[in-house]
Amino acid sequence: MDSPLIRLTNKPNATIEDVGSPDKVIASLGPFVTGNTFDPADLVESLVEKLGDQTYYKYTLETPYALTWTHNLAKATAKGSTVVLFVASANDKQWQTYEKVLRTMLDSLQL
């Protein structure tokens, strides 16, 4: 899912750091992860990952009231004029079996 950077910052060719802190970015993009609203209490983990000159924000969310699944992993970065958000989700039963696979999928996002 792509989200135009202009909605998040007016700076052209912004990095994810220009868009904001990990907390600010997930507050803005959280509804795209959950399908409805974002509750900061649902954020289990937030990490910053640097690969070369590209920075990624990684999130783990437990979202019992989301319109999507209960377990959500998300990774965000900015390149050019676009913020890229990758989301992997599962219900409780799927999470028990596929958490490692979903985390590997999330880690595969590299621009």
C-alpha positions in Angstrom: 0.0 0.0 0.0 1.4 3.4 -0.9 0.5 6.7 0.8 1.4 10.0 -0.8 4.1 11.7 1.1 2.5 15.1 0.7 -0.1 14.0 3.3 2.6 13.4 5.8 5.2 16.0 5.0 5.7 18.9 2.5 9.4 18.1 2.0 10.1 16.6 -1.4 12.1 13.4 -1.5 11.7 13.0 2.2 13.2 10.2 4.2 11.2 8.3 6.7 13.0 10.3 9.4 11.8 13.5 7.7 8.2 12.2 7.9 8.5 11.8 11.6 9.5 9.6 14.6 8.5 6.0 14.6 5.6 6.9 17.0 4.4 9.7 14.7 4.5 7.6 11.6 2.6 4.7 13.1 0.0 7.2 14.5 -0.5 8.4 10.9 -0.4 5.1 9.2 -1.9 2.9 11.9 -5.4 3.0 10.4 -4.0 1.4 7.2 -2.7 -1.4 9.4 -5.8 -2.0 11.5 -8.5 -1.2 8.9 -10.1 1.3 11.3 -8.4 3.3 14.0 -5.0 3.2 15.7 -4.8 2.9 19.5 -1.2 3.5 20.8 -1.9 0.9 23.5 -1.9 -1.7 20.7 1.7 -1.0 19.8 3.8 -3.9 21.3 7.1 -3.1 19.7 8.7 -0.3 17.5 12.1 -0.7 15.9 14.3 1.4 13.6 16.3 -0.6 11.1 19.0 0.9 8.8 19.9 -1.0 5.6 22.5 1.0 3.7 21.2 4.5 3.4 17.6 3.4 3.8 15.8 3.6 7.1 12.8 1.4 8.0 10.4 1.6 10.9 9.2 -1.8 12.0 6.1 -2.4 14.2 4.4 -5.2 16.1 0.8 -4.5 17.0 -1.8 -6.6 18.9 -5.1 -5.2 17.8 -8.1 -7.0 19.4 -10.6 -4.4 18.1 -9.2 -4.0 14.5 -11.2 -4.7 11.5 -8.2 -6.7 10.2 -6.5 -9.4 12.1 -5.5 -9.6 15.8 -1.7 -9.7 15.1 -0.1 -7.2 12.8 3.4 -6.6 11.7 4.2 -3.4 9.7 7.3 -1.9 8.1 7.4 1.6 6.7 10.0 3.6 4.7 10.1 6.5 2.3 11.6 6.7 -1.1 11.2 9.5 -3.7 7.8 10.9 -3.1 6.2 7.8 -1.6 5.9 6.2 1.8 5.8 2.5 1.5 3.9 0.5 4.1 4.1 -3.3 4.2 1.7 -5.1 6.5 1.5 -8.8 7.4 -1.4 -9.9 9.6 -2.8 -13.1 11.2 -5.5 -14.3 13.6 -4.5 -16.0 16.8 -4.4 -19.5 15.4 -2.3 -18.5 12.3 0.0 -16.4 14.5 1.0 -19.5 16.5 2.0 -21.3 13.4 3.2 -18.6 11.1 4.7 -15.8 13.2 8.3 -16.5 12.0 7.2 -16.7 8.4 5.4 -13.4 8.6 8.4 -11.8 10.3 10.6 -13.1 7.5 8.2 -11.7 4.9 8.3 -8.4 6.6 12.1 -8.4 6.7 12.1 -9.1 2.9 11.0 -5.5 2.1 14.0 -3.6 1.0 14.1 -0.6 -1.4 
